[in-house]
Amino acid sequence: MVFNSLHFLWFFVAVWGLYWALGRQVRLQNFFLLLASYVFYGYWDWRFCGLILASTVIDYGCGLGMERWGSEPGRRKGLLLLSVCVNLGALGFFKYFNFFVESARELLHSVGLGGGDWTLGIILPVGISFYTFQTLSYTIDRYRGDIPVERNFIDFAFFVSFFPQLVAGPIVRARDFLPQAAHPREFRWEKQAEGLQLALWGLFKKAVVADNLAPLVDAVFASEGELGIPVRLLAIYAFTVQIYCDFSGYTDIARGTAALLGFHFPRNFSQPYFAADPSTFWRRWHMTLSTWLRDYLYISLGGNRKGPGRTYINLMATMLLGGLWHGAAWNFVLWGGYQGLLLAVHRWWRGEGPGTDAAPWGLRALRWFVFFQLVCFGWLLFRAQSLGDIARFLAPGSLLSAQGLALSEQAAAGLILGGLGTLVVLLWDLALARRPGREVPIDRLGAPLQAMACVLLYLGVSLCGSFLGNEFIYFQF
């Protein structure tokens, strides 16, 4: 069940109506949303509901154990290791088993040694990377003493499985969600309006922009013939827009639906393509993952507390693992290493010369332009299906040839509609950039104008959106 489907619309309308009909009975509301979340997840494959439940039971038990043996560091550390090993063990088996086996087999063949086929027909559970990190945040924070123990199993299971963010984030931490789950939620019209606007805006970005650009991107990256440089650049820039609108669109729908149910999720994007350096970019792109990696991995490795050399190593290790988190393929490892290199070079260089804000506007614009090209190159590494695809895109070619651009009627129409939608997204992000802290740029307009904007968004989605069953890109992670 995906957000951009009629099935989800019917599901959510029913859940929304029944949920608010329960009034301020918070325990009953939480139990109802817990059941609805398992129905939502089980729609893909009911067998994986047991995997979420197992992770929930183990981490809930570990939290209680840390409370009981709070004065015994050895037991507390053992419970933390149990949680980490179980969660990362499940993630590693389902997501990385075949990757490491295939890599080892290729290595053996390269040195003249044979190797059997030990791969398994493993199905990757949707969203396992997201809910694994989410539940791990609870046990790590409990071990550190940063949050109190959660004794209500229903509330904890609700935190792990709440359907808006279950399969593709944002990664909501226990410290932010559990207090909301424990307190009654108020039905407020202004929050309902904000949630509806966020959800419609996210659907616009997904259906009108990302899914209209997808046929062009898919066709060029799947092409086995030679490609002219303009065609390659067009595909890379189109994917740069596609992945932003696809993922941030999912986040906006998730945050909007959560707001319609009285919950607040943290922001996950804040105009990342306006950044002029890698540090700022990662403070604006997939913000909940960036802060998770910083707080639980980078700082745990030592952060910047052990000298410059160790700091660069920690940065690179964090981004390499962050790249591998995105997918079991060497191009994701390469992408993570590339991002780590950008961060390390920027950290070394930023003390030389004026900062971004202090520089003349012309220099700031040049820095933004150069860095945006570096970001786009990174998305080539991310989107490519293999290292061979990357090499093919980087091979010399004609600067004027449009070879490889045999657009189908669907791809051509999608390019036009997606391009127009991109302009709308750009204007929307520019308006938000001028008003920091606001969720939507129309939230302070009068009710009639807000209603008109929602109608226009709905018409844009209905008339120009592509609904061909395209799942969100981050579902595969």
N, C-alpha and C positions, 0 to 999 in steps of 0.2 A: 504494500500500500504506500504509494508515494504522494507527496504533497500536491503535485500537479495532476491529480486525477479526481474524477467524480466520486470514486469510492471513498477517498479521504474526505471530501466535502460532506458527503452523507454521514460518514462516521463522526466527523468533528461536530457537525450540527447537533447530532443526537447526544453526543457526550456533553457538549456545552449546555444544552437545555436541561438534561437530567442533573448535571453537576450543580448548576445554580438553583435548581428546584429543591435541592437538599438543604438550602439555607445556610446557616452558620454551624452546621454539624460537621466540624472539621475532621473528626476521625472517620465519619462515614464518607465524607468527600474524598479523603485520601485513599480509603479502601476502594472506592468506586474508580478513581483515577488509576490506581494500581491495576485493577482488573482490566480497565480499558487499555492500559499500556501493554499488558501481556497479549490482549487480543490484537492490538496494532502490530506488535512484533511477530506474533504467531501467524499473521497473515502471510508472511514470507515463507517461514518454515517453522512449524510448531515445535519441532524437535529441539531447536536452539533455545527455546524458553527455559529448558532445564539447565542449560549452560549459564544463563543469567542468574537463575535461582541458586545454583551451586555457588557462584561467585558471591552472591548476596549473603547467603548463609555463612560462608566461611569468613567474610570480612566483618559481618555483624558479630560473629563469635569472637573474632580476634579483638575487636573493639571492647567487648565485655571483659575478655581475658586481661587486656592491658589495664582495665580499671581495677579488676580484682587483685592482680599482682603488680600494682603500681610501684611497690617498694622493692621489687625484684627485677633489676635491669636485665638479667640473663633471660628470664622468661618473657619479658616484654619484647626483647630483641628477637627471641625465637618466634613469637607470634607475628612480628613484623615480617620476618623471613618467610614464614608460612604463607602469609598473604601475598607477598611479592612473588614467591616461587609458583604458587597456584595460578595467580592471575597472568603473570608473564609466561608461565609454562603453557597455559591454554592458548594465549596469543601466539606464542612461538610455534606451537604444534599446528594450529589451524592455518596460520598465515605464512610461516617461514620454513616448515619442514621440507616441502618439495623444492623450495628455492635453494636451500643449503645442500640437499642431496644432489640436485642437478648440477650445482656449481662444483661439488666435489667430483662428480663423475666426469665433467668436462676437464677438470684439472688432471685427473688420472689419465684420460685419453691423450691430453696434450704432452704427457711425458712417456707415452707409449705403453701405459698400463690399462688393461681393460677394466670395466666396471659394469655391474649389472644394473638393471632398472629397479631401484628401490622406491620410486615415487608411489604415492597413494592417491586415490581419487577423493581428495579432501575438498569439501565445500566450505568456503570462507563464510562464517556467520556475519551477516550484515551488521556494521557498526561495532564490531568487537574491539577495535582500537580505541574507540571513544569511551565506551562504558568501562573498559578496563582501566584507562587512565582516571576516569571519574571516581570509581570505587577505591582505587589505590590512593587517591588524595585523602580519603577518609582515614585509612589505616596509618598512613605516614604522618598525617597531622595529629592523630591520636598518640602515636609513639612519641612525637615531639612535645606533646602536651599543649598543642595550640587550640584544640577544640574539646568540648566535653563529650563523654560517651553518649551514644544514642541508644536508649533502652527500648524504644518502641520499634518492634520489628517491621510493622506495616509502614511506618514513616521511612525507615531506612530502605526497605525494598522499593518504596515509591520513589525515593531519591535516585536509586540506581536505574530504574526503568522508565521514568516519566517520558512519555512518548514524543513530545516535540523535539527533544534533543537527543533521543536515544541512539539514532543510527548515524548521525553526522554532526553532532555538536550543536551549539558550543559546549565545551567541556565545563560543566558547572560543578563547583566544588561543594563539599559537604558543608563547609562553614557558611556558604552563601545560601544554600538551598534548605537545609534542615530547619533553621529558624523560621523560614517562610512556611514550611509544611506544618509546623507546630502551632501556628497562630491562625485564627479565622481570617478569611479573605473577604474584602468588601467588594460589592458590585458597584463600580463607579463608572459613570458614562464616559468621562474623559479618558479613563484607561481603556475602555472598550473601543473608543474611537481611535486611540493611539495604536492599539493592537490590530484593529482592522486595517489601518493605513499601512502599518509595517508588513502585514501579511500580503496585502494587495501589491505593495511595492516589490516585495520579494518574488511574488509570482510573476510580475511584469519582467523583472530582470531574468528570471529563469526561462519563461515561455517565449517572451518576445525577443530577447537579446541572445541568451546563451543557446537556446534550442534552435533558433533560426541560423545562427552561425555554425552550428555543429555539422551540418552536411558538407559545407565547404572544407572545414578543418579535417573532418574524417576522410574526405575524398583525397585531399592532397597528401595527408600522412600515410594513407593506404596505397598511394600510387607506387608502382614498381618501376615506372619509367623515369627518364631524366626530367628534372624540374628546373625551369628558369629561376634565376635569383628573385625577380619580382614575385613569382608565385610562392616561393618559399617564405619571403618576407610577409606576404599577405596572409599566409596560413599561420605564421608565428604571431603576428599582431592580432589576428582574429582569435587565436586560442588565448592570448593574453586577456582579451576582453571576455571571452567565453568562460574561462575558469573563474574569473572574478565575479561575474554576474551569476554563474551557476552556484558557487559556494556561498557568496554573500547573500544571494537570493534565498538559499536554504536557511541560512542563519536568520534572515529577516522574517521568513515565514515561521520558523521555530520560535523566535522571540515574540512575534505577533500573536501566535496561538497561545503561548504561555501567558501573555498579558491578558488575553481574553478570558483566561481562567484564573486571573488574579495573581500571577507569579511574575517576578522580574528575573530575566536572564542577563548576564553580562554581555556587553558588546563584543563582537568578534572581528569587526572591520571598522576602520575609521579613515576612509579615503586613502588607502595604501599607495595608490599610483601617483599621489601628489608628493610622496616622499622623495628626497634628494640624496639619501644615503641609506645603506643597508640597515643601520641601527634603527633609524626612524621607520623604515619599511616594516621591520619585524615587530615594532611596537604598534603597528597599524594593521598588519595582515595576520589572520588567524590568531588573534590576540590571546585567546584562552589557551591555545597550545603553546605559544611563545612563553607565556608566564609560567605554564606548567613545567616546561623544559628548564626554564631559568630556576624556578624554586626547588624542583625535586631532582634535577640532574646536574645542571651547571654549578649551582651553589654546593651541592653535595660533593662534587668533584674537587671543590676548592675555590671555584669562582676566580676572582682576581686577587685572592688573598695570599698567593704563594709566588709572587713575582711575575714579570711580563711573559717569560717563556712558558711557564705553566698556564698562564691565562690563555695564551693562544692555543695551547694543546686542548684546554678545556672547551674553548669555543668550537674548535674543529670537531672534537669528540661529540659534543652536544648536537651539532648540526648534522654530522654523519648519522648519528642515531635517529635524529629527527627525520632525515631523508629516508632511512630504512623504515621508520614507522609508517611512512606514506605508502609503501608498497614493497613487495618481495621481488625486486629486480635491481640489476646493477645501475640502471639509469637513475633510479631514485637515490642510490648511494652516491652516485656522481653528482646529482643535483644538490644533495645535502653537503657534500664536500665543497662544491662551488659556493654555496651560500656561506659556509664557514670561512672560506678563503676571503670572500667579500667583507665579512665582518672583521676578520683579523687585519686585513689591509686597511680598512677604514679606522680601526682602533689605533693602529700604528701611525696613520697619516693625519688624523684629525687634529693633533696638536700643532701641526705645521700650517701656518697661515691663518687667515680669518675663518671663523665659523660660518656656517651656512646663513644664519640670520644676520651676521654682521657684514657680509659681503655685499657689493653692489648688486642691484636686481639683475643686471645682465649676466653676472657671474653665477648668481643663484639659478637663473633660468638654464644656463649652460650645464651646471651641475645636475639639475633635474633631468635635462634631456639625455645626458650621457648615462646617468644611472638608470633611467627608464629603458634604455637599450640593453643594459646589463641585465635588468629584470626580465626583459623579453627573451634574451638568450637563455636565461635560466629556465624559462618555460619550455624552450625547445628540449632541453635535457629532461624535463619532467614529462612532456607529452610523448616523446619518442618511445616506440615499442621495444627498441633494442639499441645497442651501441652502433650497429650497422646503419640504422636509420639516422642517427646523429651524424655519422660520417657522411652519409649521402646528402644531408642538408648542408653540411659544411664544405662540400666539394666545390671546386671552381665551376663557374658557369657564366652564361651571358647576362650582362646587366640589363639588356633590353628584351630578351626572349620571354615570351609568355608560355613557353612550352610546359605542358602539364596542366594547364588551366582549361580543361574541357568541362565546363560547368553544366550540370543538369539544370533543368528548369527549376527544380526545387531548390538547388543550391544557389542559383542566381537570385531567385526571389528572396531566399533567406538572407543573402548578403545585403540586399537592399533594406529589408525590414530590420535586420539586426543592426545595420549601420545607423538607421534612423533612431532605433531604440538606444544605441550607444550614445547618441547626442543627448537624449533625454536623461540618461544615467549621468552623463558628465555634468549637465546643468543641475541635477539634483544634488550631486556630490559637491559641486561648487557652492550651492546654497547652504549645505550643511557645514562646509569648511568655514564659512563666514559666521556661523552660529554654533560654536563649540558646545558640546554637551546636550544638544537637542537630538531627539530620535528621528524626527521627520521635519522637513522644512516648512510644512504647512500647519503645524500643530497650534500656532497662535493666530491663525486666521479664524474668522467667524464660522459658526457651524454650517451655514449655507455654502460657503466657499470650500470648506473641508469636504462636505458631502459631494459637491460638484467634482472636486479632485478625485474622490474615490470612484465616482461614476466614470470619469475619464480613464482612470487606471483599469477599471473593469472592462470598459469598451476596448481599450488598447489590447488587453489580454485576449478578449473574446474574438476580436477581428484580426489581430496580427500575430497571436501566439501560435506556436507550433506544439501540437500535442500528439506526438508519435510514440509515446511510451518511453521517452528518454528519461532514464534515471539520473539522479544527481551524481556528478563526477566523484564526489567524496564517499559515495556509498561503497566503493570498492576498497576503501581503506579502513 
